[in-house]
Amino acid sequence: MMSTNEFEGKYNLKSPGVKRLMREANELRESTEEYSAHPLEDNLFEWHFSIRGPPDSEFEGGIYHGRIILPNEYPMKPPNIILLTATTQKHGSHLGASGQHSWL
């Protein structure tokens, strides 16, 4: 389980967003064959993830890496998701949960 001691003094441990991120980090602590996700050791608001492309899709067999940047207002404001693995597909590689692209 993620320790609150490692975040004391750095984050407001009473903040709903911090509580939620710590809970989510604990829930996702064990990786699976399909995905892994975890916050950086020194930044609870930046996560790295890897996901396996779904079977029977154009992404099958691929492993895709990315970053999730969470705003201080999380969960009231959506995160930005940045796909770091280059693909040849015509899909956006930088999305927010709102569906808006940062380059528009």
N, C-alpha and C positions, 0 to 999 in steps of 0.2 A: 504494500500500500504506500502511496505517496505520502511522505512525511510533511507535516505542517512546519516543522522546525527549519527545513531547508528554505522556506519562503518567508519566515518571520522577518519583519523589518523591510522586506522588499515589496510585499503586496499586502493589501488590506484583506486579512483573512475573513473578515465579516462581509466582504463584498459578495453579492450573489453571483457575479460573473466568475470571480476567483474560486468560490466554492464549487460552482458547476464545472469549471475546467479541471479542478483537482479530482472531482468525482469521475469525470469523463476519462482523464488520464489513467485512473485506477481501473476503470472498466476496460480500457483498451490496452492495458499493460502487457497482456499475452498476445503475441502475434499469431495469426492463422496463416494458412497457405494462400488465402485470398487477399489479405491485407495486413498492414501494420501501420500504426500511427502513434506518435508520441511527441510531447513538447520537448523543446530544447532544454538541456539541463539548467541553463541560466535565464530562460525566458519562457514563462508559462503561456505567453500570448503568441508564440511562434511554434508551430508544429511541423514536423516532416512526416510524410506518408509514402507508402508504396502500395499499389494495388495491381492485381493480376488482371489482364484483359479477360473479359467474359468468354466462355466457350461459345462456339458457333457464331462468332462475330468477327469483324475485320480486325479486332484487337486481340484475338485469341493468341496465346503464347507470349504476349508481351508483358513486361513488368514496367509500370509507369510510376515515376517518382514525382513528388510535388511538395509544396509548402502551403501551409494554411496560416495566414496572418489574421489574428483576431483583434478587433478593436477593443479599447478599454471599456466600451459600453456593451460588450457581448454579455448576454445573448439578445439584447434589444436592438443591436445593429449586426448585420451579417458579416461573416468573415470574407476575406479575399482568398481565393484558391488559385495557386499558380502551378501549372503543370511544367515540370522541369525537363521531362523526357521529351525529346523532339519526336514528332510523328509526321508521317506524310499525309495525314488526313486533313481535311479542310474544316477542322473544328477549332474553336478558340482555345487558347492555352492560358488565359488569365481571366477568370470569372469570379464574380461575387455571388453569394447566395441569392442576391436580389435579381440575378440574371443580367445585370448590366455589365458591360465590358468597360474596362478602365481606359481603353484607347479611343472610345467614341466621344 
